[in-house]
Amino acid sequence: LIDSFNPTDAGELGAREMALKLRKESYRQEAERNGYSDIE
């Protein structure tokens, strides 16, 4: 599994992870602005 692991896959995974994190963060900020605090 490690032998077939592609560095570009890791980069793409990292980018996707970062995008998800940023989107989740913006959702949270939007929620706080709208008065919802139950969104984790």
Backbone as ProteinMPNN parsed JSONL, in Angstrom:
{"seq_chain_A": "LIDSFNPTDAGELGAREMALKLRKESYRQEAERNGYSDIE", "coords_chain_A": {"N_chain_A": [[0.85, -1.202, 0.0], [1.942, 1.213, 0.818], [3.97, 1.384, -1.004], [2.658, 1.891, -3.382], [1.75, 4.332, -2.948], [1.114, 7.566, -3.944], [2.819, 10.61, -4.163], [1.554, 12.871, -5.224], [-1.044, 12.274, -4.728], [-1.113, 12.565, -2.0], [-0.71, 15.307, -1.8], [-2.994, 16.22, -3.073], [-4.917, 15.208, -1.397], [-4.309, 16.611, 0.916], [-4.885, 19.203, 0.083], [-7.603, 18.985, -0.369], [-8.448, 18.388, 2.172], [-7.752, 20.745, 3.457], [-9.404, 22.545, 2.135], [-11.906, 21.609, 2.946], [-11.699, 22.121, 5.659], [-11.493, 24.904, 5.684], [-13.955, 25.584, 4.566], [-15.687, 24.564, 6.466], [-14.987, 26.185, 8.584], [-15.79, 28.693, 7.633], [-18.497, 28.243, 7.479], [-19.052, 28.005, 10.178], [-18.439, 30.576, 11.126], [-20.319, 32.038, 9.702], [-22.625, 30.99, 10.805], [-22.372, 31.866, 13.443], [-22.621, 34.58, 13.021], [-25.208, 34.663, 12.249], [-26.442, 33.941, 14.517], [-26.586, 31.325, 15.283], [-25.325, 28.839, 17.3], [-25.003, 26.196, 17.548], [-23.712, 24.708, 15.707], [-21.087, 22.626, 15.079]], "CA_chain_A": [[0.0, 0.0, 0.0], [2.83, 2.384, 0.892], [4.746, 1.421, -2.237], [1.843, 2.449, -4.456], [1.276, 5.644, -2.514], [1.604, 8.599, -4.843], [2.995, 11.915, -3.509], [0.556, 13.81, -5.73], [-2.273, 11.925, -4.013], [-0.994, 13.17, -0.675], [-0.905, 16.74, -1.99], [-4.4, 16.443, -3.398], [-5.652, 14.914, -0.17], [-4.054, 17.733, 1.81], [-5.611, 20.358, -0.442], [-9.026, 18.734, -0.143], [-8.619, 18.491, 3.621], [-7.66, 22.162, 3.78], [-10.615, 23.174, 1.608], [-12.986, 21.204, 3.844], [-11.502, 22.814, 6.929], [-11.812, 26.315, 5.453], [-15.397, 25.69, 4.349], [-16.303, 24.317, 7.768], [-14.712, 27.38, 9.374], [-16.638, 29.778, 7.138], [-19.856, 27.887, 7.904], [-19.152, 28.298, 11.601], [-18.469, 32.034, 11.268], [-21.62, 32.449, 9.171], [-23.609, 30.583, 11.808], [-22.242, 32.767, 14.59], [-23.144, 35.866, 12.594], [-26.662, 34.526, 12.177], [-26.951, 33.668, 15.851], [-26.65, 29.891, 15.575], [-24.065, 28.418, 17.911], [-25.053, 24.744, 17.749], [-22.972, 24.048, 14.636], [-19.706, 22.347, 15.489]], "C_chain_A": [[0.884, 1.25, 0.0], [3.623, 2.526, -0.4], [3.966, 2.096, -3.359], [1.322, 3.839, -4.101], [1.93, 6.736, -3.345], [1.677, 9.942, -4.128], [1.952, 12.934, -3.96], [-0.787, 13.541, -5.065], [-2.28, 12.591, -2.645], [-1.258, 14.671, -0.766], [-2.359, 17.058, -2.249], [-5.266, 16.231, -2.166], [-5.516, 16.077, 0.804], [-4.844, 18.959, 1.384], [-7.102, 20.211, -0.175], [-9.365, 18.894, 1.327], [-8.649, 19.957, 4.041], [-8.925, 22.887, 3.331], [-11.809, 22.865, 2.501], [-12.922, 21.977, 5.143], [-11.902, 24.283, 6.799], [-13.313, 26.511, 5.301], [-16.145, 25.508, 5.663], [-16.163, 25.551, 8.653], [-15.624, 28.525, 8.935], [-18.094, 29.51, 7.498], [-20.074, 28.296, 9.351], [-19.251, 29.809, 11.833], [-19.812, 32.587, 10.803], [-22.712, 32.168, 10.197], [-23.577, 31.518, 13.009], [-22.829, 34.132, 14.255], [-24.675, 35.829, 12.579], [-27.282, 34.151, 13.514], [-27.093, 32.196, 16.176], [-25.315, 29.464, 16.15], [-24.016, 26.907, 18.098], [-24.3, 23.988, 16.662], [-21.523, 23.873, 15.048], [-18.752, 22.59, 14.339]], "O_chain_A": [[0.616, 2.215, -0.716], [3.914, 3.638, -0.842], [4.547, 2.792, -4.191], [0.555, 4.442, -4.852], [3.155, 6.814, -3.433], [0.685, 10.374, -3.54], [1.514, 13.767, -3.167], [-1.579, 14.461, -4.858], [-3.3, 13.108, -2.189], [-1.944, 15.24, 0.083], [-2.9, 18.031, -1.723], [-6.22, 16.97, -1.922], [-6.49, 16.48, 1.44], [-5.404, 19.668, 2.22], [-7.781, 21.171, 0.192], [-10.403, 19.447, 1.693], [-9.463, 20.36, 4.872], [-9.454, 23.735, 4.05], [-12.626, 23.742, 2.784], [-13.939, 22.432, 5.667], [-12.56, 24.839, 7.678], [-13.881, 27.468, 5.827], [-17.117, 26.212, 5.938], [-17.087, 25.921, 9.377], [-16.167, 29.243, 9.774], [-18.844, 30.442, 7.789], [-21.113, 28.848, 9.714], [-20.056, 30.264, 12.645], [-20.374, 33.488, 11.426], [-23.599, 32.99, 10.428], [-24.62, 31.914, 13.528], [-23.458, 34.768, 15.1], [-25.341, 36.826, 12.857], [-28.503, 34.053, 13.632], [-27.649, 31.838, 17.214], [-24.274, 29.707, 15.54], [-23.096, 26.389, 18.732], [-24.251, 22.759, 16.687], [-20.82, 24.844, 15.33], [-17.544, 22.409, 14.49]]}, "name": "protein", "num_of_chains": 1, "seq": "LIDSFNPTDAGELGAREMALKLRKESYRQEAERNGYSDIE"}
